[in-house]
Amino acid sequence: MATEKNKWVEAIGRLLKLTQDRQLIWKSSEPPEHLKSQPDRHVDVVYQANYKDNILRLYELTYKVEEPDPSTSVTVSSVWNWKRKYPYWVSTTVLDLVDYKGLGTWRFPYTEASSHLLNAVKYQVAGVEGFLSEILIEA
């Protein structure tokens, strides 16, 4: 199983390298209707890029975690007997392959590399490199 995970980390790492080298150009857009904010989850912006004959979509999904039903869930005790307050919000990075209509056809398994890719994409789309160059030239 470790080799399967490594395959995804390596693939996303390759997308990260292509993004940092500006060989893969991303564009930001409004999330499609099915990803727009709902009471228990939201997506603010999506990023898309074309790689060969594939369309990639990357975004941060923030969702609400409700307290599990004690009658149907397993209780995990902690050394400190710490109890999380519900509800709480968590975020995850999602990388999908999408079709020409913008519908997700397949989701990459989450790896930490996905978050690094999202940071690099935000940096690219925001034009941070150009901004830094301009401001440092003035100094």
ZALUM-408062 format. One record per atom (N, C-alpha, C): x, y, z; residue number from 1. Coordinates in nm, 3 decimals. Example, Ala and Ser with C-alpha at 12.3 -4.5 7.8 and 13.67 -1.06 7.14 Angstrom:
# ZALUM-408062
<r <1.319 -0.569 0.780> 1> <r <1.230 -0.450 0.780> 1> <r <1.320 -0.330 0.780> 1> <r <1.285 -0.225 0.708> 2> <r <1.367 -0.106 0.714> 2> <r <1.290 0.003 0.787> 2> 
END
This chain:
# ZALUM-408062
<r <0.082 -0.120 0.000> 1> <r <0.000 0.000 0.000> 1> <r <0.087 0.127 0.000> 1> <r <0.204 0.119 0.063> 2> <r <0.291 0.236 0.068> 2> <r <0.330 0.282 -0.073> 2> <r <0.352 0.188 -0.164> 3> <r <0.390 0.227 -0.299> 3> <r <0.275 0.296 -0.371> 3> <r <0.151 0.258 -0.340> 4> <r <0.034 0.323 -0.399> 4> <r <0.029 0.470 -0.354> 4> <r <0.048 0.494 -0.224> 5> <r <0.048 0.631 -0.172> 5> <r <0.163 0.710 -0.234> 5> <r <0.280 0.649 -0.245> 6> <r <0.395 0.718 -0.303> 6> <r <0.369 0.761 -0.446> 6> <r <0.292 0.681 -0.518> 7> <r <0.258 0.714 -0.657> 7> <r <0.180 0.846 -0.662> 7> <r <0.086 0.863 -0.570> 8> <r <0.006 0.987 -0.569> 8> <r <0.089 1.106 -0.522> 8> <r <0.172 1.085 -0.423> 9> <r <0.260 1.192 -0.375> 9> <r <0.353 1.236 -0.488> 9> <r <0.407 1.140 -0.560> 10> <r <0.498 1.171 -0.671> 10> <r <0.425 1.245 -0.784> 10> <r <0.304 1.202 -0.816> 11> <r <0.227 1.268 -0.923> 11> <r <0.193 1.412 -0.885> 11> <r <0.147 1.432 -0.763> 12> <r <0.113 1.568 -0.719> 12> <r <0.239 1.651 -0.705> 12> <r <0.349 1.589 -0.663> 13> <r <0.477 1.659 -0.657> 13> <r <0.521 1.706 -0.796> 13> <r <0.493 1.626 -0.896> 14> <r <0.525 1.665 -1.034> 14> <r <0.441 1.785 -1.077> 14> <r <0.312 1.784 -1.042> 15> <r <0.226 1.899 -1.072> 15> <r <0.275 2.025 -0.999> 15> <r <0.323 2.006 -0.877> 16> <r <0.379 2.118 -0.799> 16> <r <0.501 2.176 -0.870> 16> <r <0.590 2.090 -0.914> 17> <r <0.712 2.136 -0.985> 17> <r <0.675 2.209 -1.114> 17> <r <0.582 2.153 -1.190> 18> <r <0.538 2.219 -1.314> 18> <r <0.476 2.356 -1.285> 18> <r <0.403 2.365 -1.175> 19> <r <0.341 2.492 -1.135> 19> <r <0.448 2.594 -1.096> 19> <r <0.544 2.553 -1.015> 20> <r <0.650 2.643 -0.971> 20> <r <0.737 2.688 -1.088> 20> <r <0.752 2.603 -1.188> 21> <r <0.832 2.638 -1.306> 21> <r <0.748 2.711 -1.412> 21> <r <0.624 2.738 -1.381> 22> <r <0.529 2.807 -1.470> 22> <r <0.507 2.730 -1.601> 22> <r <0.522 2.601 -1.598> 23> <r <0.490 2.518 -1.713> 23> <r <0.344 2.472 -1.706> 23> <r <0.286 2.483 -1.588> 24> <r <0.145 2.454 -1.567> 24> <r <0.082 2.581 -1.514> 24> <r <-0.007 2.640 -1.593> 25> <r <-0.068 2.768 -1.558> 25> <r <-0.211 2.745 -1.508> 25> <r <-0.238 2.802 -1.391> 26> <r <-0.369 2.787 -1.326> 26> <r <-0.447 2.917 -1.338> 26> <r <-0.578 2.904 -1.341> 27> <r <-0.669 3.019 -1.342> 27> <r <-0.771 2.999 -1.231> 27> <r <-0.807 3.109 -1.166> 28> <r <-0.908 3.102 -1.060> 28> <r <-1.045 3.132 -1.119> 28> <r <-1.147 3.077 -1.055> 29> <r <-1.284 3.105 -1.097> 29> <r <-1.380 3.077 -0.982> 29> <r <-1.504 3.118 -1.004> 30> <r <-1.609 3.089 -0.907> 30> <r <-1.630 2.938 -0.902> 30> <r <-1.664 2.886 -0.786> 31> <r <-1.693 2.743 -0.781> 31> <r <-1.819 2.712 -0.861> 31> <r <-1.825 2.593 -0.921> 32> <r <-1.948 2.554 -0.989> 32> <r <-2.063 2.544 -0.889> 32> <r <-2.182 2.545 -0.938> 33> <r <-2.302 2.547 -0.854> 33> <r <-2.300 2.436 -0.748> 33> <r <-2.261 2.316 -0.785> 34> <r <-2.265 2.204 -0.690> 34> <r <-2.159 2.215 -0.580> 34> <r <-2.063 2.306 -0.594> 35> <r <-1.961 2.326 -0.491> 35> <r <-1.983 2.454 -0.411> 35> <r <-2.078 2.537 -0.453> 36> <r <-2.098 2.664 -0.384> 36> <r <-2.137 2.641 -0.239> 36> <r <-2.119 2.746 -0.161> 37> <r <-2.141 2.737 -0.017> 37> <r <-2.279 2.684 0.018> 37> <r <-2.278 2.597 0.116> 38> <r <-2.398 2.543 0.177> 38> <r <-2.380 2.559 0.326> 38> <r <-2.485 2.541 0.405> 39> <r <-2.470 2.563 0.550> 39> <r <-2.360 2.479 0.616> 39> <r <-2.332 2.360 0.565> 40> <r <-2.235 2.273 0.630> 40> <r <-2.103 2.258 0.556> 40> <r <-2.085 2.328 0.444> 41> <r <-1.959 2.324 0.371> 41> <r <-1.950 2.444 0.277> 41> <r <-1.827 2.483 0.245> 42> <r <-1.813 2.590 0.147> 42> <r <-1.678 2.583 0.075> 42> <r <-1.683 2.636 -0.047> 43> <r <-1.566 2.649 -0.133> 43> <r <-1.568 2.793 -0.183> 43> <r <-1.462 2.868 -0.158> 44> <r <-1.458 3.008 -0.197> 44> <r <-1.417 3.028 -0.342> 44> <r <-1.318 2.953 -0.385> 45> <r <-1.263 2.969 -0.520> 45> <r <-1.210 2.835 -0.567> 45> <r <-1.216 2.812 -0.697> 46> <r <-1.154 2.693 -0.755> 46> <r <-1.046 2.737 -0.852> 46> <r <-0.947 2.653 -0.869> 47> <r <-0.837 2.679 -0.962> 47> <r <-0.839 2.566 -1.065> 47> <r <-0.824 2.603 -1.192> 48> <r <-0.822 2.503 -1.298> 48> <r <-0.700 2.519 -1.385> 48> <r <-0.653 2.406 -1.435> 49> <r <-0.540 2.405 -1.527> 49> <r <-0.559 2.288 -1.623> 49> <r <-0.503 2.303 -1.740> 50> <r <-0.504 2.194 -1.839> 50> <r <-0.366 2.130 -1.841> 50> <r <-0.366 1.999 -1.830> 51> <r <-0.241 1.924 -1.840> 51> <r <-0.263 1.815 -1.943> 51> <r <-0.194 1.831 -2.056> 52> <r <-0.212 1.741 -2.170> 52> <r <-0.360 1.741 -2.207> 52> <r <-0.428 1.629 -2.205> 53> <r <-0.570 1.626 -2.242> 53> <r <-0.662 1.621 -2.120> 53> <r <-0.611 1.664 -2.005> 54> <r <-0.688 1.658 -1.881> 54> <r <-0.711 1.796 -1.823> 54> <r <-0.824 1.811 -1.758> 55> <r <-0.855 1.935 -1.686> 55> <r <-0.845 1.902 -1.538> 55> <r <-0.762 1.980 -1.468> 56> <r <-0.744 1.965 -1.324> 56> <r <-0.819 2.076 -1.252> 56> <r <-0.884 2.040 -1.142> 57> <r <-0.950 2.141 -1.059> 57> <r <-0.900 2.122 -0.916> 57> <r <-0.861 2.231 -0.854> 58> <r <-0.803 2.229 -0.720> 58> <r <-0.877 2.331 -0.635> 58> <r <-0.910 2.293 -0.512> 59> <r <-0.978 2.387 -0.423> 59> <r <-0.965 2.343 -0.279> 59> <r <-0.996 2.436 -0.190> 60> <r <-0.999 2.407 -0.048> 60> <r <-1.145 2.393 -0.007> 60> <r <-1.179 2.278 0.048> 61> <r <-1.314 2.251 0.095> 61> <r <-1.315 2.263 0.246> 61> <r <-1.400 2.351 0.297> 62> <r <-1.416 2.366 0.441> 62> <r <-1.553 2.310 0.477> 62> <r <-1.555 2.220 0.575> 63> <r <-1.682 2.157 0.610> 63> <r <-1.698 2.144 0.761> 63> <r <-1.823 2.134 0.800> 64> <r <-1.860 2.130 0.941> 64> <r <-1.868 1.984 0.987> 64> <r <-1.812 1.959 1.104> 65> <r <-1.818 1.826 1.164> 65> <r <-1.912 1.834 1.284> 65> <r <-2.019 1.758 1.276> 66> <r <-2.117 1.755 1.385> 66> <r <-2.079 1.648 1.486> 66> <r <-2.134 1.662 1.604> 67> <r <-2.108 1.562 1.708> 67> <r <-2.170 1.429 1.667> 67> <r <-2.091 1.322 1.676> 68> <r <-2.147 1.191 1.639> 68> <r <-2.253 1.146 1.738> 68> <r <-2.344 1.066 1.690> 69> <r <-2.447 1.009 1.775> 69> <r <-2.381 0.906 1.867> 69> <r <-2.385 0.928 1.999> 70> <r <-2.315 0.836 2.091> 70> <r <-2.366 0.692 2.084> 70> <r <-2.489 0.674 2.041> 71> <r <-2.544 0.538 2.036> 71> <r <-2.490 0.459 1.917> 71> <r <-2.434 0.529 1.818> 72> <r <-2.385 0.458 1.699> 72> <r <-2.236 0.474 1.676> 72> <r <-2.168 0.550 1.763> 73> <r <-2.025 0.573 1.739> 73> <r <-1.941 0.509 1.847> 73> <r <-1.817 0.483 1.810> 74> <r <-1.720 0.428 1.904> 74> <r <-1.654 0.544 1.975> 74> <r <-1.643 0.537 2.104> 75> <r <-1.579 0.643 2.181> 75> <r <-1.431 0.613 2.195> 75> <r <-1.349 0.714 2.166> 76> <r <-1.205 0.700 2.180> 76> <r <-1.162 0.785 2.298> 76> <r <-1.101 0.722 2.396> 77> <r <-1.055 0.798 2.511> 77> <r <-0.914 0.845 2.487> 77> <r <-0.883 0.959 2.543> 78> <r <-0.749 1.013 2.525> 78> <r <-0.678 1.012 2.660> 78> <r <-0.547 1.023 2.654> 79> <r <-0.467 1.024 2.776> 79> <r <-0.507 1.142 2.864> 79> <r <-0.535 1.256 2.801> 80> <r <-0.570 1.376 2.875> 80> <r <-0.721 1.389 2.897> 80> <r <-0.795 1.293 2.845> 81> <r <-0.941 1.296 2.853> 81> <r <-0.996 1.426 2.793> 81> <r <-0.931 1.470 2.685> 82> <r <-0.970 1.591 2.616> 82> <r <-1.091 1.565 2.529> 82> <r <-1.186 1.655 2.530> 83> <r <-1.306 1.638 2.449> 83> <r <-1.321 1.757 2.357> 83> <r <-1.337 1.730 2.230> 84> <r <-1.353 1.835 2.130> 84> <r <-1.493 1.893 2.141> 84> <r <-1.503 2.025 2.120> 85> <r <-1.634 2.090 2.121> 85> <r <-1.693 2.084 1.981> 85> <r <-1.814 2.038 1.973> 86> <r <-1.885 2.028 1.846> 86> <r <-1.984 2.142 1.835> 86> <r <-2.022 2.181 1.718> 87> <r <-1.959 2.144 1.591> 87> <r <-1.828 2.220 1.573> 87> <r <-1.745 2.171 1.483> 88> <r <-1.621 2.240 1.448> 88> <r <-1.601 2.230 1.297> 88> <r <-1.514 2.316 1.246> 89> <r <-1.490 2.324 1.102> 89> <r <-1.350 2.275 1.071> 89> <r <-1.336 2.202 0.962> 90> <r <-1.206 2.157 0.913> 90> <r <-1.196 2.186 0.764> 90> <r <-1.074 2.193 0.716> 91> <r <-1.051 2.218 0.574> 91> <r <-0.963 2.108 0.517> 91> <r <-0.985 2.079 0.391> 92> <r <-0.903 1.983 0.320> 92> <r <-0.883 2.033 0.177> 92> <r <-0.775 1.993 0.117> 93> <r <-0.747 2.030 -0.022> 93> <r <-0.795 1.918 -0.112> 93> <r <-0.865 1.957 -0.219> 94> <r <-0.923 1.860 -0.311> 94> <r <-0.866 1.885 -0.451> 94> <r <-0.819 1.778 -0.513> 95> <r <-0.770 1.784 -0.651> 95> <r <-0.850 1.682 -0.731> 95> <r <-0.920 1.732 -0.833> 96> <r <-1.006 1.649 -0.917> 96> <r <-0.963 1.654 -1.062> 96> <r <-0.993 1.548 -1.133> 97> <r <-0.996 1.552 -1.279> 97> <r <-1.141 1.585 -1.314> 97> <r <-1.161 1.676 -1.408> 98> <r <-1.297 1.714 -1.445> 98> <r <-1.317 1.697 -1.595> 98> <r <-1.443 1.683 -1.634> 99> <r <-1.474 1.672 -1.776> 99> <r <-1.495 1.811 -1.835> 99> <r <-1.522 1.817 -1.964> 100> <r <-1.537 1.946 -2.031> 100> <r <-1.656 2.026 -1.980> 100> <r <-1.752 1.962 -1.910> 101> <r <-1.867 2.032 -1.851> 101> <r <-1.835 2.084 -1.710> 101> <r <-1.717 2.049 -1.659> 102> <r <-1.678 2.093 -1.525> 102> <r <-1.722 1.999 -1.414> 102> <r <-1.767 1.880 -1.451> 103> <r <-1.807 1.783 -1.350> 103> <r <-1.688 1.696 -1.312> 103> <r <-1.671 1.675 -1.183> 104> <r <-1.561 1.592 -1.136> 104> <r <-1.578 1.449 -1.181> 104> <r <-1.476 1.395 -1.245> 105> <r <-1.482 1.256 -1.289> 105> <r <-1.400 1.165 -1.199> 105> <r <-1.300 1.222 -1.131> 106> <r <-1.218 1.141 -1.041> 106> <r <-1.146 1.232 -0.943> 106> <r <-1.138 1.190 -0.817> 107> <r <-1.070 1.267 -0.713> 107> <r <-0.940 1.199 -0.673> 107> <r <-0.832 1.278 -0.671> 108> <r <-0.703 1.227 -0.624> 108> <r <-0.714 1.200 -0.474> 108> <r <-0.650 1.095 -0.425> 109> <r <-0.646 1.074 -0.280> 109> <r <-0.573 1.191 -0.215> 109> <r <-0.618 1.231 -0.096> 110> <r <-0.553 1.342 -0.027> 110> <r <-0.413 1.300 0.019> 110> <r <-0.318 1.388 -0.004> 111> <r <-0.184 1.375 0.053> 111> <r <-0.142 1.515 0.096> 111> <r <-0.043 1.524 0.180> 112> <r <0.007 1.655 0.223> 112> <r <0.058 1.735 0.103> 112> <r <0.102 1.665 0.000> 113> <r <0.149 1.731 -0.121> 113> <r <0.038 1.814 -0.187> 113> <r <-0.087 1.772 -0.169> 114> <r <-0.201 1.848 -0.224> 114> <r <-0.206 1.989 -0.166> 114> <r <-0.181 2.001 -0.037> 115> <r <-0.180 2.134 0.028> 115> <r <-0.065 2.219 -0.023> 115> <r <0.051 2.157 -0.046> 116> <r <0.165 2.231 -0.101> 116> <r <0.134 2.280 -0.242> 116> <r <0.066 2.197 -0.319> 117> <r <0.026 2.237 -0.454> 117> <r <-0.070 2.355 -0.447> 117> <r <-0.168 2.351 -0.358> 118> <r <-0.263 2.462 -0.344> 118> <r <-0.190 2.592 -0.309> 118> <r <-0.093 2.586 -0.219> 119> <r <-0.017 2.706 -0.184> 119> <r <0.058 2.761 -0.304> 119> <r <0.119 2.673 -0.383> 120> <r <0.193 2.717 -0.501> 120> <r <0.098 2.778 -0.605> 120> <r <-0.019 2.720 -0.619> 121> <r <-0.118 2.772 -0.715> 121> <r <-0.166 2.911 -0.671> 121> <r <-0.195 2.928 -0.544> 122> <r <-0.237 3.059 -0.493> 122> <r <-0.127 3.163 -0.517> 122> <r <-0.004 3.126 -0.493> 123> <r <0.112 3.213 -0.515> 123> <r <0.118 3.255 -0.662> 123> <r <0.101 3.156 -0.753> 124> <r <0.106 3.184 -0.896> 124> <r <-0.008 3.274 -0.940> 124> <r <-0.130 3.239 -0.903> 125> <r <-0.249 3.312 -0.948> 125> <r <-0.251 3.454 -0.893> 125> <r <-0.205 3.471 -0.769> 126> <r <-0.203 3.605 -0.708> 126> <r <-0.093 3.693 -0.767> 126> <r <0.001 3.636 -0.840> 127> <r <0.109 3.714 -0.898> 127> <r <0.210 3.762 -0.796> 127> <r <0.231 3.682 -0.693> 128> <r <0.321 3.721 -0.585> 128> <r <0.463 3.741 -0.635> 128> <r <0.510 3.656 -0.723> 129> <r <0.648 3.666 -0.773> 129> <r <0.672 3.801 -0.842> 129> <r <0.578 3.841 -0.926> 130> <r <0.589 3.970 -0.994> 130> <r <0.584 4.086 -0.896> 130> <r <0.496 4.076 -0.798> 131> <r <0.485 4.179 -0.696> 131> <r <0.615 4.194 -0.619> 131> <r <0.673 4.081 -0.578> 132> <r <0.800 4.085 -0.504> 132> <r <0.911 4.147 -0.587> 132> <r <0.915 4.111 -0.715> 133> <r <1.018 4.167 -0.804> 133> <r <1.003 4.318 -0.812> 133> <r <0.881 4.365 -0.831> 134> <r <0.857 4.510 -0.843> 134> <r <0.893 4.584 -0.717> 134> <r <0.849 4.533 -0.604> 135> <r <0.872 4.604 -0.478> 135> <r <1.021 4.602 -0.441> 135> <r <1.092 4.494 -0.473> 136> <r <1.233 4.486 -0.440> 136> <r <1.319 4.573 -0.533> 136> <r <1.273 4.593 -0.656> 137> <r <1.345 4.682 -0.749> 137> <r <1.339 4.826 -0.698> 137> <r <1.225 4.863 -0.640> 138> <r <1.209 5.000 -0.588> 138> <r <1.295 5.027 -0.467> 138> <r <1.334 4.922 -0.395> 139> <r <1.406 4.941 -0.270> 139> <r <1.548 4.986 -0.289> 139> 
END
